[in-house]
Structures are given as structure tokens and as C-alpha cells.
């Protein structure tokens, strides 16, 4: 009866335990990143980095504080003792950053507090390519991104590569000076017009209708016809002081595969979910979307972490079966049926007990655990 209970419970635990690439380890490090575009490294250090360091250095249980300042970017990393509660440390960092925020430049972006989590790495990358421009390719990738994020096991999907459309208004400084205008006047004129205003509601009979004034631009050419001000009794349009171009935003990242430009989707899974099942769900989702892609579109997966885990799980299963067969065959030949049956029961029984204990303590089947189980299986075979 005990053997049957161990067998059933062990099999249930084995199949229900999440398969991970890496064990969940809390790294006692928190980074505070601040972006201040167009500022030299020396100014970043004096205006941002040192302000944050002065506040963060007063936190208790702080092991080490390091920082780096580059053009337009500041990063301060606080490393705590391994015994500290990470949630408590995160809260204290937030409090110190709030105290330092009034001393930072007003036009700098708010500091971003980032935790170091080794589990938040892509489990698989989806690379989209095709015989058309990167603008169209990115539009397809955004549709794929929306679909993949609907998968319950997927935490989020990050997109890299491609081109993004952007309206550029290149202001002519001599013309601004001629009309007595400032750059902010042009900015204010565009902001005033590109807005949707709610207009309340209207009762018509038994029905009530919501009213709004839709003023957001749908055509970038409209921007050139906006009135900035009047000069000597006539209106001054945006086209009089600037050139409006519907071009592309500056590229911040690039993605290539085999020398070809692609758009890459980094798929991150939710904590505690099975990496193998998540990878299979992503690939199944891509197969369903394939008929909807334009011709020549190719979807290639790379950096699939489930392959290594699948290989190690398969190795564990194969070693259990092959080791069991060899030992039973040898002992049956030399020591008879009874002894060989005892050994045949002890090896899988020991592994099933291990699966039960691992599941009970909340551990996952990651690389470290799987390697340990394979090593323990070798010890079982030697002892047998």
C-alpha cells in the first residue's frame, strides 16, 4: 500500500512540479537608474548621481554602494547583506529616492528602481523577417506581441528592432526670430490643437448621447496648417517657420539574424510556470498565426531554454529506465529473482520520494535540481 501511495503521489508530483531553467534566487541588489538626456557624464555625476548616493548611503544593512555616470544616464546600485529582507530593502530605497527627488533637475526623468531577478530572462526569442520594409515588419510583430501576451503562462513580450514612424517638426531659427517667436510658441500651438475634449452629454428623447470634440491629428500634413500667431495682421502658420516631415524615430535598438534585419520578440514567462509548457504554447501560437502573416514572412525561434531542460528531463528518465534494466538483469543472473525485485523497487521508489519532497518544499525542476537528481541516480546504481 505504501509503495502504491509513493508511486502515485511521486508521479503526480513529477508532472506537476514546474520545469525551470534557473532556480529562483533572490539577489540582494537594487539599481536606481535615471535618464537626463543630453547631459555630459561629469554633470550627470554632480547633478544626479551624488544626490542619490548621499541619500542611499544612509540605509542600514547596506553592504556596498556603486555608481556609474555616462552621457544622459546615471545608475546607482545598492548591494545589501544576504540576510536582509528584499521587500523591506526595496521599500527603504524607494523612501530615500523620494527624499532625493526634489534635489534632482526638474527636466530629468524620474528615477527608475530596478530589482535584479535572474528568472526574468527570455525563455525563447521569436524572430520575424520578410521581404518588405521594417515598418511593416514591426506592425506584424506588434500583432504577434498582443497575441502571445494572451497566453496565461507568458508574463510579457518585449519587442526589439524595426522602425517606428514619427512626425518631425524642424524649426527654422532665423524665421522664428523674424516673426518674434520662441520655440515654445510652436510647441504650444501644436499641443493646443492635438487634443480631444469631452463635451458632456445630450438628452435626445429617451436616449442620452456622449459628446466629444475629436481634435487629435490623423494626418501629419495638418500640422503644417496650424496657426502659431499673427504678424502684421496675417496668420503665421507652422509651415512658415518649420518643415514638417513624417519620417522615422531614431533607432534605439537593432535586431539581426544571420546577417538579416529582423524584429525580435523576447518572451518572458510567469514565475512558477513550466518553461517547457510555456515554450510549447508560444510555438503553438505562432503556428496558429502563420496563416495570417503576409507572404514571405518567416518566424524563427532562437535561445529556446526549454531545449536544455527537455534534454535533462529526458536524460533523467532514460537513466532511470536504463539503469533499472541493467541492474535487474545483472542481479537476476547472479542473485536470483527476489534480490533483483527489491533493487528494482528501491531505485524508482527513491526517485519518486525525491519528487514528492521537492514538490512539498516548493522547489522547481531547474538545471541544478535535475543535475543533482541525475548524480543521485548514479549513486543509487552504484550502491545497488
C-alpha positions as CSV (number, residue, x, y, z in Angstrom):
1,X,0.0,0.0,0.0
2,X,2.8,2.4,0.9
3,X,4.5,1.6,-2.4
4,X,1.3,2.4,-4.4
5,X,0.9,5.6,-2.5
6,X,4.5,6.7,-3.1
7,X,4.2,5.7,-6.8
8,X,1.0,7.7,-7.5
9,X,2.0,10.7,-5.4
10,X,5.5,10.7,-6.8
11,X,4.2,10.6,-10.4
12,X,1.7,13.4,-9.7
13,X,4.5,15.5,-8.1
14,X,6.8,14.9,-11.0
15,X,4.4,16.1,-13.7
16,X,3.0,19.0,-11.6
17,X,6.4,20.4,-10.5
18,X,7.3,23.4,-12.8
19,X,10.3,22.9,-15.1
20,X,12.6,25.9,-14.9
21,X,15.9,26.9,-16.4
22,X,17.3,28.5,-13.3
23,X,16.5,28.3,-9.6
24,X,14.7,31.3,-8.1
25,X,17.4,33.1,-6.1
26,X,16.9,36.5,-4.5
27,X,19.8,38.8,-5.5
28,X,20.2,41.4,-2.8
29,X,20.9,44.2,-5.3
30,X,18.7,47.1,-6.3
31,X,19.6,49.6,-9.0
32,X,18.3,53.2,-9.3
33,X,18.6,54.4,-12.9
34,X,18.0,58.0,-14.0
35,X,17.8,59.4,-17.6
36,X,18.7,63.0,-18.2
37,X,19.0,63.3,-22.0
38,X,21.9,65.4,-23.5
39,X,23.9,65.9,-20.3
40,X,27.6,65.2,-20.0
41,X,28.9,62.4,-17.7
42,X,30.5,64.9,-15.3
43,X,27.3,66.9,-15.0
44,X,25.3,63.6,-14.5
45,X,27.6,62.8,-11.6
46,X,27.2,66.1,-9.9
47,X,23.6,66.8,-10.6
48,X,22.1,63.3,-10.2
49,X,24.4,60.5,-9.1
50,X,25.8,62.2,-6.0
51,X,22.4,63.4,-4.9
52,X,21.1,59.9,-4.9
53,X,24.3,58.5,-3.3
54,X,24.0,60.9,-0.4
55,X,20.5,59.6,0.5
56,X,21.0,55.9,-0.3
57,X,24.3,55.7,1.7
58,X,22.3,56.2,5.0
59,X,20.3,53.0,4.5
60,X,21.1,50.3,7.2
61,X,22.3,46.8,6.2
62,X,23.9,48.3,3.1
63,X,26.9,46.3,2.0
64,X,28.2,48.3,-0.9
65,X,27.1,51.3,-3.0
66,X,28.5,51.6,-6.5
67,X,27.5,54.1,-9.3
68,X,28.3,54.9,-12.9
69,X,27.6,58.1,-14.8
70,X,27.6,58.3,-18.6
71,X,26.1,60.6,-21.2
72,X,22.5,61.2,-20.2
73,X,22.4,58.2,-17.8
74,X,23.1,57.6,-14.1
75,X,23.0,54.2,-12.4
76,X,23.4,53.7,-8.6
77,X,23.5,50.1,-7.4
78,X,22.8,49.3,-3.8
79,X,24.0,45.9,-2.6
80,X,22.6,44.6,0.7
81,X,23.6,41.8,3.1
82,X,22.3,38.4,2.1
83,X,20.2,38.2,5.4
84,X,18.2,41.3,4.6
85,X,14.5,41.1,3.6
86,X,14.5,42.2,-0.1
87,X,11.0,43.7,0.1
88,X,11.9,45.8,3.1
89,X,15.2,46.9,1.4
90,X,13.2,47.9,-1.7
91,X,10.8,50.0,0.4
92,X,13.7,51.8,2.1
93,X,15.3,52.5,-1.3
94,X,12.0,54.0,-2.6
95,X,11.8,56.2,0.5
96,X,15.4,57.5,0.0
97,X,14.8,58.2,-3.7
98,X,11.7,60.2,-2.8
99,X,13.7,62.3,-0.4
100,X,16.4,62.9,-3.1
101,X,13.9,63.7,-5.9
102,X,13.4,67.4,-5.1
103,X,17.1,68.0,-5.4
104,X,17.3,66.5,-8.9
105,X,16.9,68.6,-12.0
106,X,13.3,69.3,-12.9
107,X,13.7,68.2,-16.5
108,X,15.3,64.9,-15.6
109,X,13.2,61.8,-15.8
110,X,12.0,60.2,-12.6
111,X,14.5,57.6,-11.2
112,X,13.6,54.0,-12.0
113,X,14.1,51.4,-9.3
114,X,15.0,48.1,-10.7
115,X,15.4,44.7,-8.9
116,X,17.9,42.1,-10.1
117,X,15.9,39.0,-10.9
118,X,17.7,36.2,-12.8
119,X,14.4,34.5,-13.5
120,X,13.2,37.4,-15.6
121,X,15.1,36.4,-18.7
122,X,13.6,35.5,-22.1
123,X,12.8,31.7,-22.3
124,X,12.5,32.0,-26.1
125,X,13.1,34.6,-28.8
126,X,10.8,34.9,-31.8
127,X,12.5,36.5,-34.8
128,X,10.3,37.8,-37.6
129,X,11.7,38.5,-41.1
130,X,10.2,39.1,-44.6
131,X,10.8,40.6,-48.0
132,X,9.4,44.0,-47.0
133,X,10.4,47.1,-45.0
134,X,11.0,47.2,-41.3
135,X,7.9,49.4,-40.7
136,X,5.6,46.7,-42.0
137,X,7.5,44.1,-40.2
138,X,7.2,45.9,-36.9
139,X,3.4,46.2,-37.4
140,X,3.2,42.5,-37.8
141,X,5.4,41.9,-34.7
142,X,3.2,44.1,-32.6
143,X,0.2,42.0,-33.6
144,X,2.1,38.9,-32.7
145,X,3.1,40.5,-29.4
146,X,-0.5,41.1,-28.5
147,X,-1.4,37.5,-29.3
148,X,1.4,35.9,-27.3
149,X,0.7,38.1,-24.3
150,X,-2.7,36.5,-24.1
151,X,-1.1,33.1,-23.2
152,X,-1.6,32.6,-19.5
153,X,1.9,31.3,-18.9
154,X,3.5,34.4,-20.6
155,X,4.4,37.3,-18.3
156,X,5.2,39.8,-21.1
157,X,6.7,40.1,-24.5
158,X,9.4,42.7,-25.3
159,X,9.9,43.9,-28.8
160,X,13.3,44.9,-30.3
161,X,14.2,46.1,-33.8
162,X,12.2,47.6,-36.6
163,X,11.4,51.2,-37.4
164,X,8.8,53.5,-35.8
165,X,7.0,56.3,-37.6
166,X,7.5,59.8,-36.1
167,X,6.4,63.3,-37.1
168,X,9.3,65.7,-37.1
169,X,8.9,69.4,-36.9
170,X,12.3,71.0,-37.9
171,X,12.1,74.7,-36.8
172,X,13.9,77.4,-38.8
173,X,15.6,79.7,-36.2
174,X,16.0,82.8,-38.5
175,X,12.3,82.6,-39.4
176,X,11.4,82.4,-35.7
177,X,13.5,85.4,-34.9
178,X,11.9,87.3,-37.9
179,X,8.4,86.7,-36.5
180,X,9.5,87.3,-32.9
181,X,8.6,83.8,-31.8
182,X,10.2,81.3,-29.5
183,X,10.4,77.5,-29.9
184,X,7.9,77.0,-27.1
185,X,5.3,79.0,-29.1
186,X,5.4,76.4,-31.8
187,X,5.2,73.6,-29.3
188,X,2.3,75.2,-27.5
189,X,0.4,75.7,-30.8
190,X,0.7,72.0,-31.7
191,X,-0.2,70.8,-28.2
192,X,-3.3,73.1,-28.1
193,X,-4.7,71.6,-31.3
194,X,-3.8,67.9,-30.9
195,X,-6.3,67.2,-28.2
196,X,-9.7,65.5,-27.8
197,X,-12.1,67.4,-25.5
198,X,-15.0,65.7,-23.7
199,X,-18.2,67.7,-24.3
200,X,-20.6,66.2,-21.7
201,X,-23.8,64.5,-22.8
202,X,-27.0,65.4,-24.6
203,X,-30.5,64.0,-23.9
204,X,-32.5,63.3,-27.1
205,X,-35.9,61.8,-26.2
206,X,-35.3,58.7,-24.1
207,X,-31.6,58.4,-25.1
208,X,-28.5,60.0,-23.8
209,X,-25.5,60.6,-26.1
210,X,-22.0,61.4,-25.0
211,X,-20.4,64.3,-26.9
212,X,-16.7,64.9,-27.5
213,X,-14.7,67.2,-29.8
214,X,-12.2,64.9,-31.6
215,X,-9.2,67.1,-32.3
216,X,-6.3,64.5,-32.4
217,X,-4.4,64.5,-35.6
218,X,-4.8,61.7,-38.0
219,X,-2.9,63.2,-40.9
220,X,0.6,64.7,-40.2
221,X,0.1,67.2,-43.0
222,X,-2.5,69.0,-40.8
223,X,0.3,70.2,-38.5
224,X,1.8,72.4,-41.2
225,X,-1.5,74.3,-41.5
226,X,-1.8,75.2,-37.8
227,X,-1.7,78.9,-36.8
228,X,1.1,79.8,-34.4
229,X,0.4,83.6,-34.1
230,X,-0.5,86.7,-36.2
231,X,2.1,89.0,-37.7
232,X,1.2,92.4,-39.2
233,X,-2.4,91.3,-39.4
234,X,-1.9,88.0,-41.1
235,X,-1.7,84.5,-39.6
236,X,1.7,82.8,-39.2
237,X,1.4,79.1,-39.9
238,X,3.7,76.3,-38.7
239,X,4.9,75.8,-42.4
240,X,6.1,79.4,-42.3
241,X,8.6,78.7,-39.5
242,X,9.2,75.0,-39.7
243,X,9.3,71.9,-42.0
244,X,7.0,69.1,-41.1
245,X,8.2,65.6,-42.1
246,X,6.6,62.2,-41.5
247,X,9.8,60.2,-41.0
248,X,11.2,57.7,-38.6
249,X,12.2,57.9,-35.0
250,X,15.9,57.5,-34.1
251,X,16.6,53.8,-33.7
252,X,17.5,52.8,-30.1
253,X,18.0,49.1,-30.8
254,X,18.8,46.7,-33.6
255,X,18.0,43.0,-34.2
256,X,19.7,40.8,-36.8
257,X,19.6,37.1,-37.5
258,X,22.1,35.5,-39.9
259,X,23.0,39.0,-41.2
260,X,19.4,39.9,-42.0
261,X,17.4,42.6,-40.2
262,X,14.6,41.2,-38.1
263,X,12.2,42.2,-35.4
264,X,12.8,40.1,-32.2
265,X,10.2,39.3,-29.6
266,X,11.6,38.3,-26.2
267,X,9.1,36.1,-24.4
268,X,9.2,36.1,-20.6
269,X,7.2,33.5,-18.6
270,X,5.5,34.0,-15.3
271,X,7.2,32.9,-12.1
272,X,6.5,29.3,-11.2
273,X,5.2,28.2,-14.6
274,X,6.6,25.3,-16.6
275,X,9.2,26.5,-19.1
276,X,8.6,23.5,-21.4
277,X,4.8,24.1,-21.5
278,X,5.3,27.8,-22.0
279,X,7.6,27.3,-24.9
280,X,5.2,24.8,-26.5
281,X,2.3,27.3,-26.0
282,X,4.3,30.0,-27.8
283,X,5.2,27.8,-30.7
284,X,1.6,26.6,-31.0
285,X,0.5,30.3,-31.0
286,X,3.0,31.0,-33.8
287,X,1.6,28.1,-35.9
288,X,-1.9,29.5,-35.5
289,X,-0.8,32.9,-36.6
290,X,1.2,31.7,-39.5
291,X,-1.7,31.7,-42.0
292,X,-2.5,35.3,-41.2
293,X,1.0,36.5,-42.0
294,X,1.7,38.2,-45.3
295,X,3.6,36.1,-47.9
296,X,7.3,35.6,-47.4
297,X,7.0,36.2,-43.6
298,X,9.2,33.9,-41.6
299,X,9.1,33.3,-37.9
300,X,12.2,31.7,-36.3
301,X,12.7,30.8,-32.7
302,X,16.1,31.1,-31.0
303,X,17.5,30.9,-27.5
304,X,14.9,28.3,-26.5
305,X,15.7,27.5,-22.9
306,X,13.2,24.6,-22.9
307,X,15.6,22.6,-25.1
308,X,18.2,22.2,-22.3
309,X,15.6,21.4,-19.7
310,X,13.8,19.0,-22.0
311,X,17.2,17.3,-22.7
312,X,18.0,17.0,-19.0
313,X,14.5,15.7,-18.1
314,X,14.8,13.1,-20.9
315,X,18.3,12.2,-19.6
316,X,16.9,11.6,-16.1
317,X,14.1,9.5,-17.4
318,X,16.3,7.5,-19.7
319,X,18.9,6.9,-16.9
320,X,16.3,5.7,-14.5
321,X,14.9,3.2,-17.1
322,X,18.3,2.0,-18.5
323,X,19.9,1.8,-15.0
324,X,17.0,-0.2,-13.7
325,X,17.1,-2.7,-16.6
326,X,20.8,-3.3,-16.4
327,X,20.8,-3.7,-12.6
328,X,17.9,-6.1,-12.6
329,X,19.4,-8.1,-15.4
330,X,22.8,-8.5,-13.6
331,X,21.2,-9.3,-10.2
332,X,18.7,-11.7,-11.6
333,X,21.6,-13.6,-13.2
334,X,23.8,-13.8,-10.1
335,X,21.5,-13.4,-7.0
336,X,18.1,-14.6,-8.2
337,X,14.6,-13.0,-8.6
338,X,14.0,-11.8,-5.0
339,X,17.0,-9.6,-4.7
340,X,16.6,-8.2,-8.2
341,X,12.9,-7.3,-7.4
342,X,14.0,-5.5,-4.2
343,X,16.5,-3.4,-6.1
344,X,14.1,-2.8,-8.9
345,X,11.6,-1.3,-6.4
346,X,14.2,0.7,-4.4
347,X,15.6,2.8,-7.3
348,X,12.4,4.2,-8.8
349,X,10.9,4.4,-5.3
350,X,13.8,6.6,-4.1
351,X,13.4,8.9,-7.1
352,X,9.6,9.2,-6.6
353,X,10.2,10.1,-2.9
354,X,12.6,12.8,-4.1
355,X,9.9,14.2,-6.4
356,X,7.4,14.3,-3.5
357,X,9.8,16.1,-1.2
358,X,10.8,18.6,-3.9
359,X,7.2,19.4,-4.6
360,X,6.4,19.7,-0.9
361,X,9.1,22.3,-0.3
362,X,8.1,24.3,-3.4
363,X,11.2,23.7,-5.4
364,X,11.2,23.7,-9.2
365,X,12.8,21.2,-11.6
366,X,15.6,23.5,-12.7
367,X,19.1,22.8,-14.0
368,X,20.6,22.5,-10.5
369,X,17.9,20.1,-9.3
370,X,17.9,18.0,-12.4
371,X,21.7,17.6,-12.4
372,X,21.6,16.7,-8.7
373,X,18.9,14.0,-9.4
374,X,21.0,12.5,-12.2
375,X,24.0,12.5,-9.9
376,X,22.0,10.9,-7.1
377,X,20.7,8.3,-9.5
378,X,24.3,7.3,-10.4
379,X,24.9,6.8,-6.6
380,X,21.8,4.7,-6.4
381,X,23.0,2.5,-9.2
382,X,26.5,2.1,-7.7
383,X,25.0,1.2,-4.3
384,X,22.7,-1.3,-5.9
